[in-house]
């Protein structure tokens, strides 16, 4: 039996009000950490001066001058918009019922802890149910699920363990959980992720607005200190959420609510669940990018936002080979879902649409610009790409300073190397993803 909660009517905050509140909050933070912020804005000034110089050098090359201006505008606008996003206050009078859904395959090491966390959430017991799906595991995942279910049975209203003896894929597991759910809000948690006790309230509060269909939580890296690679991913996760998802959330167009920790309004999911489950692209069944695809279906007609106070942790790849495979799969899903979203995103807020299409242009233009700057010009014009490298370094330094301001001095210089690594070293992955878009062997099955 569903538990229904009335949705209160709320006054929509205008864009100018968001600008005012964002600038006010920024000013308060600057006062709190004046030195780092002074350096942060100093780097922005240097970037703008460098772009003025490069504009003169590229004035007769329309494509490259346009790219130079676009990449600067886009990145700086992400930082600005992230400040303009104003988190809503916690309203304890609005507490919709929630269902945790966790599909898992061969996760015997982590699944018990994932499920145990549901019994610790700070939310009314009678409004929490848990559905976990063992997707054809060949290890002890099912046994660990049953063990954890017994441990939290008295802490939640209901827990159900679904055991599939054959593997069907993550998307089928997610859909099965939605269909079996009896509550208003479905919260997906990956089988290697762990939600914090207070996160449910912060996810749920955004659904007081009936236009909201999905909410992305904030995920940090659980195994950040395992090695250099996991430390780099921890920095990337933090900035991806705090800057880029926060910027998208200003207009309700978060393009990917990740499986680590995201919530959806079940009634809206049911509008397209079967279509999403049977999604095909270029004639092939979609077996990867399930979370990005689900978000894409949602933002066609509803809003997707970001809840920075809804915290969770996830385990990231600790080996380079696994990391590369993960990134390749993500890029392939990004290409597919970006192509699909391009057909409807223009109906959203004009600034949201402009940001979206700008990023598409920049993503595909970046390899061309990189090859020209690092290989073509040095070989055929005997010039070292000083301006290009300096501009890239300053952009990376800007991200590092942001991390330094918000997280602290630990490993903030690593952020510079991290973004260099993902911007330059793995740049080949996007073109390769285009050529292998129909190959689903790295899918989540």
Order of alpha helices (4+ residues) and beta strands (2+ residues): alpha-alpha-alpha-beta-alpha-beta-alpha-beta-alpha-beta-beta-alpha-beta-alpha-alpha-beta-alpha-alpha-beta-beta-alpha-beta-alpha-alpha-alpha-alpha-alpha-alpha
